[in-house]
Amino acid sequence: MTYREALDYLYNRLPVFHISGASAYKPGLENTVRLLDALSNPHTRFKSIHIAGTNGKGSVSHYLAAILQQAGYKTGLYTSPHLVDFGERIRINGEMIDQQYVVDFIKTYHELTEKVQPSFFELTMAMAFDYFTHENVDFAIIETGLGGRLDSTNIITPELSIITTIGLDHTEFLGNTLAQIAFEKAGIIKSGVPVVIGEMLPETKPVFEEKAAQTASRMVVAESNFNVSFLNNENGTLNFSFNNKRFSSQLTGTYQLKNLATVFAAIDQLKLKDFIITDEAVQEGLARVCDSTGLRGRWEKLSDEPLIIADTGHNVQGITAVVNQLREFSFKRKRIIIGMVNDKDIRGVLSLLPGDSEYYFTNANTKRALPATELMQQAIEFNLYGNTFNTVKEAVQAALSESSPEDMILITGSNFVVGEALELFESLK
């Protein structure tokens, strides 16, 4: 079996949520327990940090992984979805999982997989835990897939739980109100385990307070206790201050300031548990977060003239941050390449987008894609105008051919769209 054949098995034999949507969603821990029991419960043999949230959990996960690496801890990182390569989901000290390990895991546990019938997410999570144990990591940063309470990853008992933000996303699974969604995310809070809450909303505050009280968990609210101040954006870095010290970040979106407050709160809690994390490790981890972990697609610059930015914002909360960032720039013409999946709040996202831009509506490469023609028709209702393109490549080529060096091109709306764009620009290097 080759690596390609192993991935084909994962994608085609198992239900894959990021491709198929609701039909692949398997809430609950029954399959997870059966899988991990058969693997001798690898998740009990490393320390972990568990991160949930509507937006920001990917950035916070990578920030913390980079800092822990700089602090000298061998650090595993399990995140989803990937943008270009499956191996992005499972990393140790920034290096993607060994391809032969993926092949051997699929071959070794083929019979178990056929018996348990897990989802793609459940099996890849089990693979990650097995890999982290095999490689003797000191720490693993574990990002939830969807929700928290019934998420496969909720099998772990971490050193620290983190909930970044709460927004209306995946409402068909998690509930139609912020309080209902907060209840699902709060399910990762474990007995006696401290929890960092990135932001507290009036609707979510009682939910988090009640859960923390039930579990006797120390709760820290990052936004009200850790003040991070924007300084400037220069030379491809975001510069900011915290506790009268200057820091920089390779992630340049100013919306990262909220995530950074959560990171500082998390580091503070880890230090209280006697983990050794120096100021220098924090400085260096933040400054080199992308180099250290391989994180991509968060306000990532792909070109200077015209300026091309790729950002994985794909829901109302994420697009709000992207649009706020856009307002900080002034260009001759703004061009927005956008594709979305059909289970998002399409109208909510479109209502936020600027009307002074040229739009390139495209199809995301997934069964869940909203056809570009339908996206364009809905966009017209919000006075957003442009043309449709069958593929991201065609949309990018059209935008480039129509742009001057003084223009800006934003690629957004879906992980699939950004992933295709990243792959395209890699091939052009």
Stockholm file with secondary structure:
# STOCKHOLM 1.0

chainA/1-429         MTYREALDYLYNRLPVFHISGASAYKPGLENTVRLLDALSNPHTRFKSIHIAGTNGKGSVSHYLAAILQQAGYKTGLYTSPHLVDFGERIRINGEMIDQQYVVDFIKTYHELTEKVQPSFFELTMAMAFDYFTHENVDFAIIETGLGGRLDSTNIITPELSIITTIGLDHTEFLGNTLAQIAFEKAGIIKSGVPVVIGEMLPETKPVFEEKAAQTASRMVVAESNFNVSFLNNENGTLNFSFNNKRFSSQLTGTYQLKNLATVFAAIDQLKLKDFIITDEAVQEGLARVCDSTGLRGRWEKLSDEPLIIADTGHNVQGITAVVNQLREFSFKRKRIIIGMVNDKDIRGVLSLLPGDSEYYFTNANTKRALPATELMQQAIEFNLYGNTFNTVKEAVQAALSESSPEDMILITGSNFVVGEALELFESLK
#=GR chainA/1-429 SS CCHHHHHHHHHHHSCCHHHHGGGGCCCSSHHHHHHHHHTTCGGGSSEEEEEECSSSHHHHHHHHHHHHHHTTCCEEEECSCCSSCGGGGEEETTEECCHHHHHHHHHHTHHHHHHHCCCHHHHHHHHHHHHHHHTTCSEEEEECSSCSTTCGGGGCCCSEEEECCCCSCSHHHHCSSHHHHHHHHGGGCCTTCCEEESCCCTTTHHHHHHHHHHHTCCEEEHHHHCCEEEEEEETTEEEEEETTEEEEESCCCTTHHHHHHHHHHHHHHHHHTTCCCCHHHHHHHHHTHHHHHCCCCSSEEEETTTEEEECCCCSHHHHHHHHHHHTTCCCSCEEEEECCBTTSCHHHHHTTSCTTEEEEEECCSSTTBCCHHHHHHHHHTTTCCEEEESSHHHHHHHHHHHCCTTCEEEEESCHHHHHHHHHHHHHHC
#=GC SS_cons         CCHHHHHHHHHHHSCCHHHHGGGGCCCSSHHHHHHHHHTTCGGGSSEEEEEECSSSHHHHHHHHHHHHHHTTCCEEEECSCCSSCGGGGEEETTEECCHHHHHHHHHHTHHHHHHHCCCHHHHHHHHHHHHHHHTTCSEEEEECSSCSTTCGGGGCCCSEEEECCCCSCSHHHHCSSHHHHHHHHGGGCCTTCCEEESCCCTTTHHHHHHHHHHHTCCEEEHHHHCCEEEEEEETTEEEEEETTEEEEESCCCTTHHHHHHHHHHHHHHHHHTTCCCCHHHHHHHHHTHHHHHCCCCSSEEEETTTEEEECCCCSHHHHHHHHHHHTTCCCSCEEEEECCBTTSCHHHHHTTSCTTEEEEEECCSSTTBCCHHHHHHHHHTTTCCEEEESSHHHHHHHHHHHCCTTCEEEEESCHHHHHHHHHHHHHHC
//
